[in-house]
């Protein structure tokens, strides 16, 4: 299948839709109605599944923010990376093709084939380790739930920082279709469409797809191409069948295709921070590219009313990705133009069986078994494209030509398995108090075979080409890690009034360990991270459901922090080790208020204090011992605030809704060393939009400007001691356009 699969699926669905569709407010009902102005006298309830069972977001004892599909469309949020522009507790780091997520300052920066995310992204309950495909799937969305703090008891593996859960709209018994068409600067063209077709009273099919493209935001001089571009297509088809009243079967297939230059970096000499200017033009010396193809199958079956009110659910899935990425690896340390070629082909399986009783029982329980498996093939390395300086053609040392030769080449096969049993019990002590106890026991295993081939003249010392017997080497990359770990949850809820909740909870979080992967020495294992997290929160509705105030405070003791450092056991190269402990505490506030006949104000704020323990020494990539005791954790701004205001005005036979929103972030660092080179300085960005929806019609049109002031904001800053360079990536510049949407 190719990039046109999305359009093909959409087109195939339209004739059938046309014969059965009739005017609808939505193509299919969502689990929860969208909050917002104009939805009646007060804020609507949103139903979430944060605790693996349907409950009102305001009655769920978890710090979370929920974004409906309507929220995402209005704010132009089309991927997980841009979610960070809305949520002050979420940071997304680009990391040249392998983005990772931080929540409350907790993230995993190890994006190698051995690393695991600290904040997983679940798509309809399916987990993958590799982040290079997170740019897809955010279409035909019912809602996104951002869960904060450890979620490992009920919600999968390694979620020490939190969980981002994407829930798509599912087939329903209501016929309809929807679509949107958006154009903008940088020749942006974004198309999304889908439809729901009930074939019988018990069988329904849903189609949806997207194509998103725009020219690159950064012009790369020297090679004359544009990076930070987009060219993404994805298509999804779902089937839902209810053969009998208490049985529901669902299956989904999705194909993804990304073919672009990808995210690119500005390069400077190590230890120097350049003047970014407008960050729209800078030199790169080697071609960069990003190619992803993926196929994902997900299925689920539920049987209700077994022996009374028991429910049994089996959910499974299979995901296969192919990633080919080329990164400019040219630096002053070696006289050649270079690429770092990355190629991975992970295949992932998820299986989960869960048994529960009815939530209306005084004692509500859930028990289950979870299995995760990933097999991955890695074919990567540093390739010299052309020699430079004295070694270039015609130069005095041109006979030492190592063009088109890998300096180091990785050839690995990795298998990761995780099995867990879990359970949670919620007991209603009375009408106001509820006690919850949960636990999970996880066994993780990682096995790697293969190795790394080194060509020392092509990697670091061209003059070694004179020493023929000692020019190549091979490092066996075999490694194995097996670890079992219990985690648990304890919570107490109190409902002092119908619209108020106070909760306290304790969670133990766990993220598995692994072994190092630098290619220059035998694998050295590192241990897991653990997190003890305490949280006190409250959720409230006031003023006849027109004011919502939620707040929480939290404290976490973080042990076994996994960080990169050089070590003698790795022949002076860098690897991941457990470097020490850290303390995290903070507070979060969410406020939503309706005013007048059509006004809405929303505010989200997060204050965060992070600190490594005293007397922690980490050896940087240059071999220098450095103290990080007392430093801030990476990706952890002390203060982040986002908010917006809108007002729906009757006009021109419909509703005109202007909206303004903004996000402020204080400074933070991308490195444990807290250097000026890797600091993201304070920033404030803002967005404007104006939407018109005719009264009684099924379409709307919106004009928008995002990042109104064209603020230059970092998306990553990293020090590369191998090439002796700093690299900088950036969030999108000012973009603007027009979006047309419809529903039938």
N, C-alpha and C positions, 0 to 999 in steps of 0.2 A: 504494500500500500504506500501511497505517496502523500505529499502535502495537501492534495485535494480530497482526502478521505472525508474531512469534515463536511465540505460542500456536497460531496456525493451522498453522504448519509442524510443530510438535510433535504437535498433535492428528492431523494427517494421517498421521504416521508410525506412530502407536500400533497401529492395526489390523493393519498388516503385521507389525510387530514381534511382536505377540502370537501370531501363528500360527507363527513360526519361532524365537522366543527360547527359550533354556534357561538354566539358572543358570550365571552366569559371574562371575569375580572382577572383570572389567573389561568395559566395553562394547566396547572395542577396545584392543588392546595398544599401549602407548606405545613410542616409540623407545628410551627408557631407563626402567628401573624406578625407582620412587621410593625415595629414601634414607629411612631412619628406623628407629626401634626396632621390633622385632617382625618384621623382614624376614630373619631368619636370624641366623647367628652373627656377621656383620659388616656393614659398610656396603656397600650395593649400588652397582654401577657405574651411572653415567648417561652415555648416549651423546649427544653434542652434534654440531652441524654448524657450529661457530664458524669453521672453515676451509673451509667449503663441501663438506666430506666427513665422513662419519660417523667419530667417534673418541671414545674415552673422555675424559670431562672431565678426568680426572687425567693423561692423556697428551697433552693439548692445550696447546701452549706459548702460551697467552693468559691474561692475568689476567681471570677471569670468575667470576660466580656464577650458579648455575642453580637455578630454582625450578620444581618440578613442579606439575602441576595439583592434586595432593593438598596440597602445601605452601600453595598459594594459597587453597584452600578452607578449610583449617584456620585460617589467619591472617586470613581475611576480606579478602583482596586481590582487588578486583574491577575495578580500573582502574589505569592507569599512575601516576596521582597518588598512590594509596595504596601503590604499590611503594616509595616513598621511606621509608615507615615501617619497612621491613625492611632495606633495603640502605644501609649507611653511606656508600657512594661515590656515591649517587644523591640529587640534590635536584630537586624538581619545584616550579616557581613557577606559581601560578594565573594571573596576568596577565589577570584579567577576561575569561574566555572563550577565551583563547588561551594555554594553558599551554605551558611549555617546560621541557626537561630539562637538567640540568647533571651532568656526571660529572668528578670530579677538578678541579672548579672551572672547567671549560670549558663554555660555553653561548652560545647566540645569543639576545640579548634583542630582536632585530629581528623582531617578529612581523607586520610589514606584508606586503603582497603581494609585496614584493621580497626579503624576508629568507628565509634558509635555516636549518634547524636545525643545530647543531653535534653533536647527539646524535640521529640519526634513529631513528624507530621503524619497524621492518620487520615487517609482518604477513604471515607465510608468504612472506617474501622480497619483498614489495611495499612500495615507498617512496612516501610522500606528503610534501609540504612543509608542509601546513596542519595545525595541531595541534588544531583545535577538535573533531575527531571521535575523539580518542584515548581518550575515555571508553567506547568500545565495543570489541568484539572479544575481550575477555579472558574468554571462556567456552569450554567444551569444549577446554581448553588441555592440550597434552601437556607443555609446559615453556616457560619464559621464560629466555633467555640474556642476561645483562647483560655485554657485552664492554667492557673498559676500555682506554682509549688509542686512538690512530688505527687505524681498520679499513678505510681506503679502498682498499687494494690488491685485496682480494677482495670486500668487503662494501659496495659502493655508494658514493654520493657524499656529500661533506661531513662524513664521520664523524670529525672531528678529536678530539672528546672521547671517543667510544665509540659503541656501538650497542646498542639494546634490541630484541631479536629475539623476536617472539611466534610460537610454532609450535603450530598446532592439531592435535588428533587427526584422523587421516584415516580414510576408510572401510577396512574390513578384511573378511576372510572369516569373521569370527566374529559371530554375531547377538547382540544385546543392547541394553539401554537403561539409562539412568541419569536421575536427577533430584534436585533439592534444593528445599526450601521453607523460607524463613527469615522470621521476624517479629521485630520489635524496637521499641524506643522511637522517637519521632518518626514513629510509624505506618509503620515500615519494612515493606515486603513485597518480598521478592526470590525470584524463581522461576527455575529453570534446569532444562532437560530436553533429552534427546536420545536418539537411537537409531541403531543400525547394522544395516542390512539387506543381507545378501548375496543378490542376486537370482539369480545363477548362480555357477558356479565361477570366473568371470573378471570379474564385474561386481558392484559393491557401491555402496550409497547410504548416506549418513549425514546425519541431520537434527539440528539443535540450535538452541536459542534461549534468550533470557532476557527477563525483564521485571523491572526494578529501580525501586523508588520509595520515597521517604521525604519527609516534610514538611521544610520549611526549618529549618536550624539557627539562623538569624538572623532576628529580627523587625525589620522596617523601620518605625519609627514615622513618622507623617506620611502615609504612603501605605498603611499597615496591610496589608502583605503579608509573606510569609516567603521569604527567599532562602537560598542554599546548599542548595537542595533537589535532588531527583533524580526524573526520570521518563523512563526509558530503556527502549526495546525494541529487540531485534535478533534476526534469524533467519538461519540459514545452512543451505544444502543443498550437499552435495558428492557427486560421482560419481567413482568410480575404476574403470578398465577395464584389464585385462591381456589383450589379444587373443591375444598369443603370449608365450612364456616370457620373452623379453628386451625386451619393450615394456611400458611402464606409462604410462597416460594419466590425468590427474586434472584436474577442474574444480570450481570453487567459486563460489557466488553468495551474497552477504550483503546484507541490507537493514537499515539503521539508522534509528531515529526517536527524537529527543530533543525534549521539549517541556516546558520548565520555566522558572522565574525565572532560575536559573543562579547562578553565584558573584557575590557582592555585596561591597561594600567599605564600611568605616567611614571617614568623611571628617573631616579636621581642617584648620585653617588651615595654610598652608605655614610650615614652621619650628617647628611644635609637634607634640609626640608626646602623644596623649591617654592618660588612664588607661583601659585597655581593659576593666577590670572583668571580667565573665564573657564579654564579647564576644558576647552573645546578643541584644542589643537596642540599636539605634542608629538615628539618623535617616537617611533618604534622601528625596529630594524628587521624583524622577521615576521612573516605572515602569521596571522592568528585566525583560527577557525573553530567552530563548535558544531558538532553534528550528533544528534540524538534521535534514535528511533526506539519506540517502546510499545509494547502490547501488554494490556492488563486485563485480567478476567477476575471477577469477584462474584461470589454467590452466597446466598443465605437462605436458610429454611427455619421456620418457627412453627411449633405445634403448641397451641394453648389448651387450657382446660383439661390437662392430664390429671386423672385421679383427683378431680376437684378444680383447684386453681393453679396447678403447676404449669410452667412454661419451659419448653426445651428449645434452645436455639443452637444451630450449627452454622458457623460462618467460616468461609474459606476463600482463598484467592491465590492467584499466580501472576507474577509480574516478570517480564523479561525486558531488559534495557540494553541498548548498545550505544556507547558513548565514545566519540573520537574527538579529542580536543588538542589544539596546538596553541602553545603559549610562547611568546617571545622570551627567551632565556638569555639574550645577549647581555654581556656585562664586561666591565674592564678587566676582570680577572683572567680572561682567556681570549686569545686573538682570533675570534671567529664570530660570525653571525649564527645564532643558535635558536633552535626550537626545543621546548620541552613537550614532547609528544605524549599524550595520555590516552590510553585505550582501555576501557573496562567493559565487561559484558556480564553484569549480575543477573541472576535468576533467583527470584524470591518466592517463597511459599509461606502463607499464613493459614493456620487452622485454629479454631476456637470452638469449644462446646461449653454452653452455659445453661444451668438449671436455676430457676427462680420460682418463687410463689407470688401471689398477688400483693401489690403494694398496700392494699387496704387492711391487711392483717396487722395485728399489733406487733408481730415479729415478721419482718421481711428479710429474706435471705437470698443471696446469690452465690453459687459455687461454680467453678469451671476449670477447664484445662486449656492451655495455650501452647501452640507450637509455632516457632519461627525458624526458617531455614533459608540461608542465602549461599549460593555458589557463585564465585566470581573469578573471571580470568583477567589478568592484568598483563598488558603488553605495552610498556611505557619506557621512556628514557630521554636522555639529552642528546640531540642530534646536531652535529655541526653542519650547517648549510653551506658556508663558504668561509675560508680563512681570510684574515685581514692583516694589515700592517706588513711587517717583513715576511710573513708567511703567505701573503696573497700571491696570485699568479704574477710572475715578473719580479717578485721580491727576492732578496738575497737568501731567504730561507724557504723559498717556495717548494723546494724538494721535500720539506716536511709538511706535506699537504694531507690533512685529515678531514677534508670536506666529505660530506655524505657518509660520515662514520659516527656511530654512537660512542660517546664517551662512557656512558653507563646505560645499560639496557636491563630492564626488569621483566622477568618472565615468571609470573606467579600464578598459582591456583589456590584459592582460598575457600574454605567452607566454614560457615558460621551457623551454629545451632543454638536455640534457646527454648527450653521447655519449662513450663510453670504450672503449678496448681494454685488456685486462689479462692478466696471466699470472703464474704462480708455479710454482717448481720446488723440490721437496724431494729431497735426495740423501742416502742413508744411507752415510756414510763407513765405518761398521762397525756392529757390533751395538749399540754404545752412543752413537755420535755421529751427528747428522743436521744438515745444512746446508740452509737454506731461503733462496731469493732470489725476490723478486717485484717487480713494477712495474705501474703503471697510467698511462695517458695520457688526460687528460680535457679535453674542450672544452665550455665552458659558454657559453650565450647567453641573454640576457634582453632582451626588447623590450616597451616599454609605449607605448600610444597613449591619447589622451584628455586630459582636463585637470580642473582644479578651478575652480569658479565661486565667487567670494567676494562676499558682500553685507556691506560694512563696517559699516553701522549695525546689522545683525542679528548681526554677529560680535563687534564690540568697542566701537563708539562710536555709541550710539543717536542722539546729538545730530547726527551727520553726516547724519541724515535731512533736515536743512535744506538740505544741499548736493547737490541732485539730480544734477548732471552727474557727480559723482565717487563715487557710492555703490556701484557694482559693478565687478567686475574678473574677468578670466579668466586663469588660468595654464596654459599648455601643459605637460602632464605628460610629453611624449614623452621617452623615454630608451632607450638601447641600451648593452649591455655584452657584450663578447665576450672570453673569456680561455681560454687553453689552459695546462695545467699537468701536469708529470709528478709522480708520487709513487712511493715505493718502500718495500720491506721487506727486511730482512736479519736472519736469525735463526740461532742455533746451539743445538741441544738436546743434553743429555747425560743418559743414564740410568745412574746408578751402580749401581742395583739394580732388581729387578723392580717395586717399588712406589715408586720415587723418580724424579723428573724435576727437572733443573736447566736453565734456559733463559736465554738473553740475546738481546735483539733491539733493533733500531733501526727506527723507522718515520717517514716523512715524511707529515704530514697536511696537507690543503688544504681550505679552505672558500671558495667562490666569493665574489666581490665583487658590487657592484650599483650602484644610484644612489639618490639621496635622494627622499623621497616626502612632502613636507610641504604641498604645495599653494600655497605663497606665493612660490615662485621656480622658475626652470627647474631641471631635474634636474642634479645634480652627481654624478659617479661616485665610487665608493670602491673600493679594491682588495681582493684576497683576503686571508685570513688563512692563515698557514702555521705548522706546528708540527713541530719535530724532537724526537722522543720516544725516550728510552733506557730500557730496563727489564731488570731482573734478577730472576728468580723461581724458586721451587721448589715442587713439589707432592709430598706424601708420604703414605703409609699405614703405620701401625705397629700393633703389638699384635694380630696376627692379624686385621687389617682392621677394628679397632674404634676406631682413632684416626686422624683425618685432620688434617694440618697443612699449610696452604698459605700462602706469604708472597711478597711482591714489594716491590721498591723501584723508584722511577722518577724520571726527571728530564726536564723538557720545556722547550724554548726556544720561546716563543710570540711570533710577530712579526705586525705588521699588525693588532693588536687593534681590532675594530670596536666603536665606542662612539658614543652619541648626544651631540652638542654643538651649540650655536648657532653661527652663522657669518654674517658679513656677506654672503657670496655667496648666502645663503638669506634675505636681507632680515631678518637677526636671528632667524630661526626655527631650530628644531632639526632636525638630520639626522644620518645615520650617516657617520662618518669613521674612517679608520685613525689611531688616536691614539698608538700606540707599541708597545713590547714588554713582555713579562713573563716571569718565571721561575717554574716550578712544580716542586716535588719533594715526595716523600712516600713512605709505606710503607703496606702493607695486610697484614692477617693474617686468615686464616680457619681456625677450629678446629672440628672436630666429633668428639664422643666418645660412644661407647655405654658404659653401665655397668650392672651388675647384669643382671637378666633382661629388663628392659624400659625402661631409662633412656636418655636422650639429652640431651646438652648441645651447643649450638652457639653460636659466638661469631664475630662479624665486626667488625673494627676498621679504621679508616682515619685516618692522620695526614697532614695536608696543609699544605704551606707554599706560599703564593702571594704574589708581589710584583711590582707594576709597576716598570718601569725608572725611573731617576732623571730628574728635570727634564721630566716630561710635564705639559703644561698643557691642560686641557679647559675649555671655556666652558660653564657650566651653562645651563639653560633660561631663567634670568633675565638672561643676558648677562654674568655675572661669571666672570672667569678664575680657575680653581682648580687648584692643584697636586694631582695624584694620584700622583706619584712615590713609591714605597715603600708605597702602599696595597695592601690585600688585593684580590684579584679578587672580584667578586660571587659569591654562591652557593658559597662555599668555606670551610666550617668547618674549623678547625685539627684538631679531633678529633671523630670520630663513632664510636660503638660501639653495636652491636646484639647481642642474645643471647637465648637462651631455654633453658628446661629443662623436660623432661617425663618422665613415668614411666608405663608401661602396667602396670596392676595387675589381676590376675585377680579378678573380683568379679561376683556376681549372674549367674553363668552366661555371662559374657562378659569384656570388657576395659574397664576404666575408666581413662581417660588424662587426668590433670590436666596443664595446661601454663601456664607463665608466661613472658612475654617482654617485653623493654624496649628502648628506644633512647635514647641520650644524644647530644646535639649541643652542641658549644661555640658561642659566638656567631659570627655572620657578618653580612655586609651584602648588601643587595639592589642597591646602587648603587656605581659606581666611586668616588664621592665619600666613601664610608665615614662618612656622617653618622649621628648618634644617631637621627635620624628614620627611617632606613632600616635599622636594625640589628635582627637577630633575636637575642635574648638566649639564653643557655644554657637548655636544657630537658631534661627527662627524662620520658618517657611510658612507660606500661606497659599490658599486656593480660593477661587471665586467661581460660582456657577449661577446660571439663570435658566430655570426650567419652565416650560409652558405645557399644560395639559388641558385640552378642550373638555368642557363639561360633557359627560356621557360618552366621550369618544374612547377608543382603545389604543390611542397613541400619545406620545409626548415627544418633545424636542428639547434638547439642553445644549447651551453654549457654556464652555468652561475654560478656565485658565488655571493651571497647576504650577506651583512654585512661582508665584506671581513676580517676585523680585529677582528671579533668575539666580538664586543663592547657590554658591558652590558649597556642596556638602559632601564630606567623605563617606564612602561606603566601605572602605578598608584602607589600612596603612600597615605595611609589613616591611621588616628588615630581612634581606636575603644575604646571608654571610657567604654563601657559595659563590654568588656572582658579584658580591660587594656592592649591592644596590638597595635602595629603598624603592618600594612600589606603592602607588596610590591609585585607588579607584573611587568613583564618584557616583552619587545619586543623580537621577535625571535632572536636566536643566529645566527652564521654563518650557512648558508645552501648552498648547491650546487647540481647541477644535470644536466640532459640533457633533452631537450624538442624537440619532433618531431611534426611538424604540416603539414597539407595538405588541399588543396581545390580542388574540382572537379566541 
